[in-house]
């Protein structure tokens, strides 16, 4: 059984907890996840099973969230899981004023991860250091945020703004909430987080652990095929002699006259198929002499010969 599960992670479980449950439900050892989701967050958690665990690095890096930012409150963890450090009621805050800092968080930005995060400093996780009372300077990271759209406003002493955020890998939504509050001079924390998209999977088609268990018991469960999860990558179909050599770990030379290949694919990861439309694995393409010739370099052979 090789493929992916678009799991809807519930609140309260770690990503590792979900992997352990899937491992027990399917009675297989090879299970991994594509992108950690905090216990206080729910939503899309891509799960790979069997040989597909080796394909996790090749999934798309896009992520999207629905986040609720609560103003007037600062916590140790930048969400409601941590100790409340300060509370300053701000009933005067209007929706227009709250949205004003939004453009500062769009594009390629510099971000300091939360003190309670998995980022490593001198070989130690920040959350391990924080739990021991050691406050260290977290390294600044460059992240990309492609979209922030305000969705709902709830006023009050501690008003809340719901936003949809699309971003690249490594972005901490808790840090955005924290910094948003700093820009307003009021403080803020993340009150709720749902991941709506991750690695090409979306919330609308995700499965709960309960539904997954039911499908397995009814023998109707079918994992998402690697070719579907990797459809963002160009597809290269090899004739049988070349496919055989590639599956043996060789680096065959191909010609644009013999194989449907594009020069724009050079240095990119490609899906490799044989003439029977069987997914064989992942390769990169390198330019070679003479012109319009390329060398295929295997990166992950999914269907080796042997």
C-alpha positions, 0 to 999 in steps of 0.5 A: 500500500503506497500513497497519500492520505489527506488527513483532517487533523483534529485539535489536541493531537500532535502530527506524530500522534496522527502518524501513530494512529494511521500506522496502527489503523493500517498495520504498516510501519512506513508512515510519515507526514508532510508538515507539522501542525501544532496540537492547537491547530486543526486541518490538512495534514498530508500523510504518506504511507509505504514507499510514498514516504520517500516522495514527501520532499517532492510535494508542493510547498504551498500552504493556506490557513484560516486564522483568528487573531485576538487583539489586546492579549500577549501570551508566552507561546503566541497562541492561547496554549501559553501563559497569558503575559498581558491583557489590555482591553481595547474596545476602541479598536475598529475593523479598519484600524485592525486591518491597516497593518496587513500590507506589511505582512505580504510578500517576502518578509523577515520573521522571528519564530515563536519562542515555543517552536521547533526551530533549532538554536545550537542544536536544541529546539526553541521549545525545549529551551523555553520550557527550561526557562532559557530565553534565547534569540531566535534566528530571523527567517525569510518567509513568503506570504502571498495572500492575506484576506480579512474574512470576519471582524468581532469587536469587544474588549478583546476583538478578533479578526479572522483572516485567510493566509496563503504562504510558503513553507516555514511561515509561522502564523503565530508570529504573524499574529504576534507581530500584527499586534505589535504594529498596533501597539496593543499586542495580539495572539493567535486564537484559532488556526485551521490549515485549509491547504497543504502540499496540494491537498485541501480541507474540503476533501480531507478525511477525519481519523474516524472516517479513515477507520470506517473506510479501512474496516469496510475495505473501501479505503484507497490512498491518493496515488503518487501521480495525483499528489505529484501532478504539479511536476512535469511528466516524462514518459520513457520508452521501455529500453530507457525506462528499464535503464532508468529503473536500474539506477542508470543515467540514460541520455535522451534526445528531444527528437525521441522523447517529449521533453522541454528545455525548461525542465532542466534542473527540475524534478520530473515524474517518470512514467513508462509506456504503460503509464506506470509511475516509476519515480522522480528524476532531474534533467541535466543538459548535455552535449550534443545540443537538445540532448539531456541526461536523466538523473534518478532521484527516487526510483519508486519501481526498481528492477530486481 
